[in-house]
Structures are given as structure tokens and as C-alpha cells.
Amino acid sequence: MSNLGESIDNSEARDMLNEEWNRVRNDDEHDYLDDEFAASKIGEVLNASQLTYKYILVTNVIAKAVNPNIHYRAMQAQWVNPGAYNARSLGHQVLVEWEKEHGERLGGSNEPFLNKPARYPDFSMENSYRSEKAHTRLYELLERLEEQTNSGEVDPVDVLRHTVYEISQLDPQTVDFVPPKSEVPYEGLRSRVEEYLEKSGGGERLASVTAGVMKAHYTHTNGEDYTIAAEHANVPDEFSKAAGDVEVFRDEELVRAMEVKDKPTERSDIQHAITKARENELPEYLYIVGQGFRNESEKQGALKEIEDASVGLILVYPEELLSLLKFVEDAGRKQFVESVGEFLNDMRASAENKTDWKDLAESFG
């Protein structure tokens, strides 16, 4: 065996995954796996709280169905064992993208194989873990599947089919947002959005609304190819590479960034925004003041920081932000409503935040 391990055809894997998904969604019977014990354990792993274990299981089940020479416990091609392969490549390039199109039922991770449980050559009891019960369950399941598929007792495609069926039974984490069919007058939209923003929603509501306004504004008033990106509201700064909570790109070049603050602003928040602007070499930086300032002293200190800054920091209040929707016509306001829903899904916002926005969207018919 080559030290590069076994290979996987990602296109074949994607086709097989879609084929099995379509099959289990249309079948009346779902007894796909003769090994009832293994079938129950697959369900337990997929319904447990440890996300990385779900991705390891599903990725390797796909791999084994495509290439039976792969070992169910393999995670890296460098594993000194027959059946080694690069699970990260398959997981990130096939499973992650497929999951985004099917409700993010596994949890919606963008890079699950960067998490510690998946950063070993193989899935072993010698690896570190937080939950011994969960780790042991997956290890024993993978070992059992390896033994039974190699002996011919179980078909790897049947294992995939049952796994896909179990995924189909999980609740989707995304919400389908139907674009408004009737007109979206500005005043009616403004009042509904203001009501929506009365709840913080963990910062997700104001961030998604800000991104949606930017999407409508840049699409309908600039006539160039702009892309809007929205960071999840709760990503710590030390783990984020973004220039702001909302970013505007033109032809992949960062042209504007915004800090979105849905809590009362303090002087230190303004200092942080100025630092982000400098680090990203932005001449101007927008700061969305969601809940005003904590007190008058903090406000005066913040204004002094802005006055002395070497970059232009612009304070924007929610009513000013929403006023941009006056200028994008009905088509732009419809796009705004749809875009906010898409950003909420992309941010993996809470179910309540997504459901309330869906109700808002549907209120326009």
C-alpha cells in the first residue's frame, strides 16, 4: 500500500450520498441493516450531543461504501495500517457541503475534522476524549462494522443507507424562507423589523438585519459585484479572522466592515472597533449602536476616542440603518427580507430567531 493511503473519488461519494438520500426519503420500509445492534448504535451516535463523532462516523461510512478497502477507524492517510485514507478531505469537501444543502442535521460544522477528536491518524481508545461513554460507543461501533463488512456479514452500502436514513430523521437546523410575494412597503417593513429587534436574540438579530440591509443596499445602488459576509454573533475575537461582524467585499477585496453591538456601548467597545479598522487598513469603519451607550460618561469617552482616531469611525443607529431600505425600491426590500433569513441560516442562529423572521417574511404574503 502506498504511504498516501487509499483514495476516494469525491464525485462518486457525492453521487452515492445523494442517491441514498433520495432512496430513503421515498422508501416505505426502512429495514436496511440486518445487524440491529449496530443500527441502534448508529442512531445513538447521530442523536448524541458530540458533533465531531457524528462527522467521523458519517464520513467513514461514506468512504467504506465507495471504497471497501478503507478501514472504518481510519482518519489520516499516514496511519500505519491497511485501509488508511484522508477522512478530512472527504468530510470537508463532500459531507460538509452536502449537509448544508440538507438542513445541517449533523450540526452545521464547517470544518469538523479540525476538532481534537478527529486530529489523529485513526480513531482509537488511546486518543484523548471528554466523554468516555461517547468515545467508547463510537470506537466499538466502528470496530464492529469493520469486522462484519470484512467477513461479508454486512454490506457497506447498507450501512450507508441506514446511516443516511437516520440522518433524515434528525431535525433540520435551517429554516426555508419564502420570499415575499406581495409588495413590501417601507413603513410596514420598518415597523416589523423594529419589533423583531426588540429581542436581542444573542446578537444574531441585529447582525443578520445589518447584513441584509447591506446586501440590499449594495446590490441595488452600486451595480457591481458585491458579497456580504456575516460572522456568527458569538464567535470570540481570538478565533475570528473577520474584520467585523459584517463585511462587504468587492471582487473578493474587503471594502467595508462593521461592528454590530446589540448591548449598551462602552468606551472600550469603540477602542476595539478602531483597532480592528487599523489592523485591516480600513480608512472608515462602521459601528452599529444597537442599544445606545451605557451611560453619559461612556458616551463622552467614546466620542473622544472617535475624535482622536486616525481612522474614520462612523456611528450608525438602527433607525439610520433601516432608512437605507427607502432607497432600494420594492425589489430591494424583498431581497432584504430573503437575505436576512439566509444570513440567519448561515450564522446557525437560534430556532426562535429564525422562526420569528420566517413569520415576519410570511406576513407580506
C-alpha positions, 0 to 999 in steps of 0.5 A, spaced: 500 500 500 502 506 498 504 511 504 498 516 501 493 511 503 487 509 499 483 514 495 476 516 494 473 519 488 469 525 491 464 525 485 462 518 486 461 519 494 457 525 492 453 521 487 452 515 492 450 520 498 445 523 494 442 517 491 441 514 498 438 520 500 433 520 495 432 512 496 430 513 503 426 519 503 421 515 498 422 508 501 416 505 505 420 500 509 426 502 512 429 495 514 436 496 511 441 493 516 440 486 518 445 487 524 440 491 529 445 492 534 449 496 530 443 500 527 441 502 534 448 504 535 448 508 529 442 512 531 445 513 538 451 516 535 447 521 530 442 523 536 448 524 541 450 531 543 458 530 540 458 533 533 465 531 531 463 523 532 457 524 528 462 527 522 467 521 523 462 516 523 458 519 517 464 520 513 467 513 514 461 510 512 461 514 506 468 512 504 467 504 506 461 504 501 465 507 495 471 504 497 471 497 501 478 497 502 478 503 507 478 501 514 472 504 518 477 507 524 481 510 519 482 518 519 489 520 516 492 517 510 499 516 514 496 511 519 500 505 519 495 500 517 491 497 511 485 501 509 488 508 511 485 514 507 484 522 508 477 522 512 478 530 512 478 531 505 472 527 504 468 530 510 470 537 508 469 537 501 463 532 500 459 531 507 460 538 509 457 541 503 452 536 502 449 537 509 448 544 508 444 543 502 440 538 507 438 542 513 445 541 517 442 535 521 449 533 523 450 540 526 452 545 521 460 544 522 464 547 517 470 544 518 469 538 523 475 534 522 479 540 525 476 538 532 481 534 537 477 528 536 478 527 529 486 530 529 489 523 529 491 518 524 485 513 526 480 513 531 482 509 537 481 508 545 488 511 546 486 518 543 484 523 548 476 524 549 471 528 554 466 523 554 468 516 555 461 513 554 461 517 547 468 515 545 467 508 547 460 507 543 463 510 537 470 506 537 466 499 538 461 501 533 466 502 528 470 496 530 464 492 529 462 494 522 469 493 520 469 486 522 462 484 519 463 488 512 470 484 512 467 477 513 461 479 508 456 479 514 454 486 512 454 490 506 457 497 506 452 500 502 447 498 507 450 501 512 450 507 508 443 507 507 441 506 514 446 511 516 443 516 511 436 514 513 437 516 520 440 522 518 433 524 515 430 523 521 434 528 525 431 535 525 433 540 520 437 546 523 435 551 517 429 554 516 426 555 508 424 562 507 419 564 502 420 570 499 415 575 499 410 575 494 406 581 495 409 588 495 413 590 501 412 597 503 417 601 507 413 603 513 410 596 514 417 593 513 420 598 518 415 597 523 416 589 523 423 589 523 423 594 529 419 589 533 423 583 531 429 587 534 426 588 540 429 581 542 436 581 542 436 574 540 444 573 542 446 578 537 444 574 531 438 579 530 441 585 529 447 582 525 443 578 520 438 585 519 445 589 518 447 584 513 441 584 509 440 591 509 447 591 506 446 586 501 440 590 499 443 596 499 449 594 495 446 590 490 441 595 488 445 602 488 452 600 486 451 595 480 457 591 481 459 585 484 458 585 491 458 579 497 456 580 504 459 576 509 456 575 516 460 572 522 456 568 527 454 573 533 458 569 538 464 567 535 470 570 540 475 575 537 481 570 538 478 565 533 475 570 528 479 572 522 473 577 520 474 584 520 467 585 523 461 582 524 459 584 517 463 585 511 462 587 504 467 585 499 468 587 492 471 582 487 473 578 493 477 585 496 474 587 503 471 594 502 467 595 508 466 592 515 462 593 521 461 592 528 454 590 530 453 591 538 446 589 540 448 591 548 449 598 551 456 601 548 462 602 552 468 606 551 472 600 550 467 597 545 469 603 540 477 602 542 476 595 539 472 597 533 478 602 531 483 597 532 480 592 528 479 598 522 487 599 523 489 592 523 485 591 516 487 598 513 480 600 513 480 608 512 472 608 515 469 603 519 462 602 521 459 601 528 452 599 529 449 602 536 444 597 537 442 599 544 445 606 545 451 607 550 451 605 557 451 611 560 453 619 559 460 618 561 461 612 556 458 616 551 463 622 552 469 617 552 467 614 546 466 620 542 473 622 544 476 616 542 472 617 535 475 624 535 482 622 536 482 616 531 486 616 525 481 612 522 474 614 520 469 611 525 462 612 523 456 611 528 450 608 525 443 607 529 438 602 527 433 607 525 439 610 520 440 603 518 433 601 516 432 608 512 437 605 507 431 600 505 427 607 502 432 607 497 432 600 494 425 600 491 420 594 492 425 589 489 430 591 494 426 590 500 424 583 498 431 581 497 432 584 504 427 580 507 430 573 503 437 575 505 436 576 512 433 569 513 439 566 509 444 570 513 440 567 519 441 560 516 448 561 515 450 564 522 446 557 525 442 562 529 437 560 534 430 556 532 426 562 535 430 567 531 429 564 525 422 562 526 420 569 528 423 572 521 420 566 517 413 569 520 415 576 519 417 574 511 410 570 511 406 576 513 407 580 506 404 574 503 
